[in-house]
């Protein structure tokens, strides 16, 4: 019997990377957008609490994430902008923006975790409440919101890593336009054979006024 060797279909071979690119694009967009939204939401919530000793007794104090540190929210905005900018650049520029996106996520995680042990915002409030600049907050407690912000940073980091790995397969915003960016040449206006001056002008331009 004749040995028949199967020939791989080039279209099916190319479909695999294309599907991987589409899936990574969808995951990156979703994780980046959700991560930034989670971080911005978490920084508006209560992160820590405690009490300050005043003349009348114990005075309760609370601090939001934005009071503790503004870094996570700022990096979330940077990451969201980088996620959009990934589609506006190509090649080395896309790699650089993807790296910025990943670094924004990593920085958000670090800043949020550092905020779990930061009492400076409550110490300032304790000093204001007691009138003593050396006063510090007592019975310091923290909520789960800093960790929620860290999870949002993890999603941004995931989007950046996907952009670094698969970004070269993603489309660009300018893909529908000409790559050179040069304007298309204008077609010469039609010459009216009934007007002799138009014939002379066409000859001066090097055109054939009798051509169809």
Secondary structure, 3 states (H helix, E strand, C coil): CCCCCCCCCHHHHHHHHHHHHHHHHHHHHHHHHHHHHHHHHHCCCEEEEEEEEECCEEEEEEEEHHHHCCHHHHHHHHHHHHHHHHHHCCHHHHHHHHHHHHHHHHHHHHHHHHHHHCCHHHHHHHHHHHCCCCCCCEEEEECCHHHHHHHHHHHHHHHHHHHHHHHHHCCCHHHHCCCCCCCCCCCCCCCCCCCHHHHHHHHHCCCCCCCC
